[in-house]
Amino acid sequence: MTRLPALILALAFAGSAAGATAAVSSPIQPGYWESTNRLLSPIKQTKTERRCITPADVDKFVSGPSNRHYACTYPTKVFASGKITLKGTCVSKKGHKVAVQGAGSYTPTSFDLTAEIATEFLGLDITGKASTEARRIADTCPPPEPKPEEAN
C-alpha cells in the first residue's frame, strides 16, 4: 500500500495536470506553475510543488498522469470548454491495476482536479480520492539552481 499515495499524488498532479486536449490546441499557458496536491483518502497528505512548464512541455503536461511507479492510459481524456474529464487505468511495474476517474475545471492559468481511484489490494477493495489546485505564478521560470558540484 506504500505505492498507493504516490499513485494518487501522481494522478492528481503528474507534474501538475491530468487529461489531454480535445478540440483545444493548448489548454494551459507555459510558465512557472505551483500546485497543491492533496491526498484526501484513504489517508490525508498535502504536498506543494513548483514546476517550470515550457512551450514544448505543455502537451506532455496535459497528456495524462503517470509516474516512475505506474504507467497510465486514459481512453477518456478531455480538456474542453473549461472542463477536465479523464478516465483510465494505471498499471504498476509489477502488474497491479488501478482504475482512475477524474474531473475538474481549467483556464489557461489555472486548473482544479479531483480524482478517484479504485483497486484491489491483498483481497481488499481500496478506494481513494485526491485533488490538485494549480496556478500559473509567473510568465517566466526562475533560473535553475546550480548543481552541488557547480556551486563554489
N, C-alpha and C positions, 0 to 999 in steps of 0.2 A: 504494500500500500504506500510505500515511500515515494514511488514514482507518480502516484495519483495527484498530489499537489502540484508537482512540476508540470504535469499534463494540463491541469485546469488553468494554471497561470499561462501556459503556452497558448492554450485555446483562447484565453481572454486577451492575450497580447501578441504573442508570436512576433515580437518586435514591435507590435502595437495594434495590429488590425486583424480583422477576420472577414473573409469574404473576397469576392473578386468583382471586377467591373462587369456590368451588364448594361449596355447602352450608355455608359459613361466612360469617356476615354481616360480621365484622371480624376477620381473622386476626391483625392486629397492633394494638398499642395506640398511640395518638398519644403524642407526647413528643419528647424530644431523642435522636436516633439517631446512632451513629457506625458507619461501615462501612470495612472494609479490602478494597479491590478488588485482586485480583492477576491480572495477565495472565501465564499460565503458559507459553503457547507461541502463536505461533512465536517471540516474543521475551519476555523477562521484564520486568515493570514492576509496581510497587506504588504505590497511592495510598490515603490515608486521608482520609475526608471526614466532616464532621458536618452534620446537617440537622435542621431542625425539621419534624415531621410533625404537622399539626393534625388534629382530627377530620374536617374537610372534605377533607383531603389523602389520607386512608387509601385510598379507592377508586382514586384516580389512582396512588398509590404502588404498589399491587399489581396494576395493570391490565396490566402488561407493559412491558418496557423499549423506549424509543425515545429518540432524541436529536435535536439540530438537524441532523445529517447523514443520519440514517436514520429512516424510518417503518416500524414493525414491527407485524405482526399475528400473533396466536397462536391458531390454531384449537384447540390443546390448551393449556389454562392452568388449573391446578388447585391450590388450597390446600385440603387436606382431611386430616383425621386426622394432623396434624403433618408431612405430606409436601408438597413442592412439585414439580410437574411442568409443563414447558412445552415446546412445540414449535411453531415457526412460521418466518416469513420476514421479513427486513428488506430494504428497498429504499432505495438512496441516491437523492438528488435527480436523479442522472444515470442512474438505472435499474439500477444494479448490485445484484444479488440475493445475499443471504447466508442460508443455511439455519441455523437455530438450534435447539438442543435443550438443555434444562437440567433438573436435578433437585437436590433438597435437602430440608432439613427446616426447620421453623419452630416457634416458640412465640409467645405474644403479645408477648414482649420480645426475641426474637432470631430470626435465620434464617441459614442457611448454604446456599449455592447454588453448584453447579459447572455451567458452560455450555460446550458445544462448538459451534463454528461450522464451516461448510464453504462454500467459494466457489471460483469460477474467476476468476483474475486474470491477464491477459496470457497466456492459454493454459496456465496452471499451476493445478493443484488445490491450494488452500491450506486447511489446517485450523488451528484454534486452540482453546485451552482457557483459561478464566478462572474465577476463584472470587471469591465475596464472603462475608465473615463480617460480620454486622451485629448490633449490640446496642443496645438502648434504654438510654441512660446517665442519663436524668433524666425525671421526670414532666413537668416544665415546661421550656420553652426559655428560654435567656438573652435579654435584650432585644436587639433588633437594634443593630448598631454604627451610629453616626451616619455619614451620607454626608460625604465630604470638605468639601463646601460648607457643611455644618451645623456642623462642628467648629470651635471657636474657642478 
